[in-house]
Amino acid sequence: MVSSNRPTLTIPDRLRSDRSVAIGVLAMLAAVSFLPVLLTPIPAMVDYPNHLARMYILSQNGTSNANPHYEVVWAFYPNLGMDLLVPQMARLMSVENATRLFLLLSQLLVVGGALLLEWTRKGRIHLAGFAALAFLYCLPFSWGFVNFEFGLGLALWGIAVYLMLAERPWPLRFAANLVFVAALFVAHFFSLGIYGATLGLYELWRLRHQRIAYPVAAARLVALALPALALFVVMHLTAGSIGGEDSSWFLGFKPIWPLRIMNGYNLTAAAATGLTLAILLYFATRRGILKLEPAGIWLAIGLALLYLVIPSRLFGTSFADLRIIPAAALILPAFCSLSLPGRAWNMTALAAISCITLINLAVVLAVWLPYRADYAAIIESFHKLDRGSRVLVGSTGDNGDPPFADLTSYPMYYAPTLAVHYADAFVINLFTEAGKQPVRTREAVRRLALSDGGIVPSGLLVAIAAGQPPANAPPLVRTWYRDYDYLYLVGPPGANPLPDLLQLLDSSDRFVLYRIRRRS
């Protein structure tokens, strides 16, 4: 019998008990965190109804129920996560349930990927699960950036697998990287960027601190980037694209987003929980309780610089810089160590992170549950539309920008797009932007499509109807009174702005439906 000289690790009973409590709290938070998706047929996320409408079109393409105003044109776009998976899942269940299952799968990928990454680095579950649940309904996710959420979860799994294989033979590491790069490229381009930036920074840290030979480090970086470069070439050869070409910076928002990131519906709750979390992390770091590993310092600095320099709108995709924050919150805990001095500190930390998570979760439930009736009301209104009609969508407010004064009204903005399924309608603001979605408007209505979303302010419609259109009025609404059949005004109902032109058909607390009396 061969004896081992390795020391035996004995875990004190108190430490074992504290870990059991932490795992129990984590399990409880996870159970309640998935409830909103399980309890709501249509989650009250801003972009979600628009995505759901597109899933109906894709699932019914080529059938007798296909929408007459849209066609499906596939190309090699790096934003096809749900477009590829949901129609296949819809063969086994309803489109509505398949889309909701995709959202739930995205959440599971995010939480599971954060846990796997931490396990890979530390050999135990410690901080990552709590961070993932605290950010599960952060602003980018609660606004319905579903493909990004799915892709980010997949990126976390890819980063974890790559780190597992970091010291293994290069063919194995190259094969795993190739698989994840291909999957991420198709799922969501920005998630691929997060994956590449994280592993690139990690390899640079290895070069600096582990004294890797420069030729070896260069070869590893080339092998890391080569699959993505090859896919870019394939994309261009097949007439694919990333999205729009416009990029712009909104530098004034960069200091603000970290305090608004935690909640997409209530700025007070977002600021309170975000500021609390920031203060706790600051004091824990100052007292030496929370420490970043050397690799974590490189990642934190690199992601922070990326947040500062990246455009707010990148390749036609809005809130690009905002997405860096949840990515950092999900990646960095795997490179942190937290050493609390006693049980009271442990219980206090668990209580603090639980309160932050539950406060934001309570806000989500308070918004999502009432929206079940609101979405049911607008779906019922679709039965008053003539099949195959054209639908214009406007806002009761002064402009079509997000209603930052009351973000709880924002999830209704794209609800009228569901008319593409329930009434075979054309809806002006269904997402059909080239480079992002495989759904296109047909030639007959293409000039009327606001392909990247958005919403038309009612004041603009009134000015056009009065013969006083502003110089910057978009062409697609300059003759709206004869191009469209119905008008949805989203927001709190008010008086009919054009009684001689609009006939009231339906209304609720969040929308008004009018029939447009056609003008010649």
Secondary structure as UniProt FT lines:
FT   HELIX           13..33
FT   HELIX           35..39
FT   HELIX           48..60
FT   TURN            61..62
FT   TURN            64..65
FT   TURN            68..69
FT   STRAND          70..72
FT   HELIX           81..89
FT   TURN            90..92
FT   HELIX           95..122
FT   HELIX           128..134
FT   TURN            135..137
FT   HELIX           139..142
FT   TURN            143..144
FT   HELIX           146..164
FT   TURN            165..167
FT   HELIX           170..187
FT   HELIX           189..209
FT   HELIX           214..237
FT   TURN            238..239
FT   HELIX           251..253
FT   TURN            254..256
FT   HELIX           257..260
FT   TURN            261..262
FT   HELIX           267..286
FT   TURN            287..288
FT   STRAND          290..292
FT   HELIX           294..309
FT   STRAND          313..314
FT   TURN            315..316
FT   TURN            318..320
FT   HELIX           321..323
FT   HELIX           324..331
FT   HELIX           332..335
FT   STRAND          336..338
FT   HELIX           343..381
FT   HELIX           382..384
FT   TURN            387..388
FT   STRAND          390..395
FT   TURN            404..405
FT   HELIX           407..412
FT   TURN            413..414
FT   HELIX           415..418
FT   HELIX           419..422
FT   STRAND          426..427
FT   TURN            428..429
FT   TURN            434..436
FT   STRAND          439..441
FT   HELIX           443..448
FT   TURN            451..452
FT   STRAND          456..457
FT   HELIX           458..465
FT   TURN            466..467
FT   TURN            471..472
FT   HELIX           475..477
FT   TURN            478..479
FT   HELIX           480..483
FT   STRAND          486..490
FT   TURN            499..501
FT   STRAND          502..507
FT   STRAND          511..516
//
